[in-house]
Amino acid sequence: MMKKQIIKMTFIFSSFVLAPTAWGENEKSTPVPELTSFVTEHRARFNGQLINYTATAGETYVRNEYGVPKASIFTFAYTKKNLSENEVRPVTFLWNGGPGSASIWLHMGTYGPKRVSVPSDADYPGPPPYQFVDSNETILDVTDLVFVDPVGTGFSRPLGDHDNTEFWGLNEDAQIIAEFIQTWITENGRWNSPRFLLGESYGTTRAAAVAKILEHELMIGLNGIIFVSQALDYQGSTPYIRDNIIAHITYLPTMSAAAWYHGKINPKPESLEVFLDQSRAFATDELLPALFKGSSLGTDERRRVRDRLAYFTGLSPKYIERANLRIQGWRFAKELLRDEGLAIGHADARYKGDDLDDLAAEAGVDFASSAISAAFKAAVMDYMRTDLNVNWERKYLAPAHPELSANWRYRTVPDDQSWEPMFVNTARELSQAMRINPDLNLLVASGYYDLVTPFFDAEYTLNRHDIPADRVTYTYYGGGHMMYVNEPSRRHLLNDTREFLVQQIKNH
């Protein structure tokens, strides 16, 4: 990969713009600094194609109805240069989840032009130095890429007299990101470009809500959406609430996959896929009716369900009996290898580690996330300075602003309206967006070993909420929440994403 040394750079200016009041009067004293961006030119081969592209690491100001900047959204944008005559270049907007995560995982793990290389077999990558390599398999051959850091993550900040908490919420976050997309395509002359959204984890929650705002309120059409580790309806992805029966169903096939991987299924089936089909069938046809019956479940039926559940999870019948047939995901991560003094990862059940408290019901740390986080943080910080020439005194928030999680609003109605707390759910927003746009299709990518957003929950969620089944494509990978840390899965995910994008563009 070649980079032309600092072709163009825009630094922080000493001048400021005063934030006016809502009526345009210059009465407010809070300064709004000039936009900051860092621009470099690059050349590399992606999917066999030699691409000249511009990398723009910089701010986009989102303004209120009076034209006053209210938030700075920092992005890493990769755009192809030297377009041929009449070439219309697609653009894909990508973000991670949390809420409160910068886009470093998708950016430095798989979809960016460079990535950090971590062991594919779920081994600990060790301390620095880490290996950074060209990601020549990524999708820059078919689409421009814009990696988005929401307010309170990365370099993104509120502006003027606006406060972080104005943008920290389910609805508030979706609104500002939708407005950002409208601003970005306007400022970059991309109104007629095919457009895609790609979110991971809570980023899929965001993508569904953003899609509805774009299609319904802003009249901005989309060509497709990619979900990596789907999380729309949290009823099926909330493993730590004992009385949430649905989570005991949706998590079971992932538990089965983890038990299969760690050799706890006896005898071990040769085909993981066939075994997981059996686990799905048991979960829906036997376990769900048993949990629904509760204390009215007969003794013989209870014993039969208990023993079958022991088989599909690798746990002892005694433990399952004590758990009242209800195995919580986080407790499973601790229990599966308890006899070895180990716990498995949540984000990726292939990982395992020596937990401090061998008697605890749950592991004190997620050994998957903790194994790779330092490598990804080092990757983005080094890459910004060595390849993108980002030289800025502003702190890059990864993890997010320390107050973000405590102040995130999941309320869907104003404070002065009554509201009964419920599971987060943006599946209805997705369903509405797909009805407004009958050509909007969806790719759903799931890891078999993901104990955070289980693949069976993706199927459960998207088979309900009136989402057209013929417009949803499912793909599965031999990794976890961030399946791309597994090398075969990374290549598979990129190929699947590319094929999906090309097909959606071809359809129009």
Sequence and secondary structure as in RCSB ss.txt:
>XXXX:A:sequence
MMKKQIIKMTFIFSSFVLAPTAWGENEKSTPVPELTSFVTEHRARFNGQLINYTATAGETYVRNEYGVPKASIFT
FAYTKKNLSENEVRPVTFLWNGGPGSASIWLHMGTYGPKRVSVPSDADYPGPPPYQFVDSNETILDVTDLVFVDP
VGTGFSRPLGDHDNTEFWGLNEDAQIIAEFIQTWITENGRWNSPRFLLGESYGTTRAAAVAKILEHELMIGLNGI
IFVSQALDYQGSTPYIRDNIIAHITYLPTMSAAAWYHGKINPKPESLEVFLDQSRAFATDELLPALFKGSSLGTD
ERRRVRDRLAYFTGLSPKYIERANLRIQGWRFAKELLRDEGLAIGHADARYKGDDLDDLAAEAGVDFASSAISAA
FKAAVMDYMRTDLNVNWERKYLAPAHPELSANWRYRTVPDDQSWEPMFVNTARELSQAMRINPDLNLLVASGYYD
LVTPFFDAEYTLNRHDIPADRVTYTYYGGGHMMYVNEPSRRHLLNDTREFLVQQIKNH
>XXXX:A:secstr
 EEEEEEEEE   S EEE   TTS TT   EEE   EEEEEEEEEETTEEEEEEEEEEEEEEE TTS EEEEEEE
EEEEE S  TT    EEEEE  TTT  THHHIIIIISSEEEE  TTS    SS  EEEE TTSSTTT EEEEEE 
TTSBT EE TT  GGGS BHHHHHHHHHHHHHHHHHHTT TTS EEEEEETHHHHHHHHHHHIIIIIS    SEE
EEES  SBGGGS TT TT HHHHHHTHHHHHHHHHHTT SSS  S HHHHHHHHHHHIIIIIHHHHHHGGGS HH
HHHHHHHHHHHHH   HHHHHHTTT   HHHHHHHTTGGGT EE SS TT EE  S TT SS SS HHHHHHHHH
HHHHHHHHHHHTS    SS  BSS  TTHHHH B  SS TTS       B HHHHHHHHHHSTT EEEEEEETT 
SSS HHHHHHHHTSTT  GGGEEEEEESS TTGGGSHHHHHHHHHHHHHHHHHHHHT 
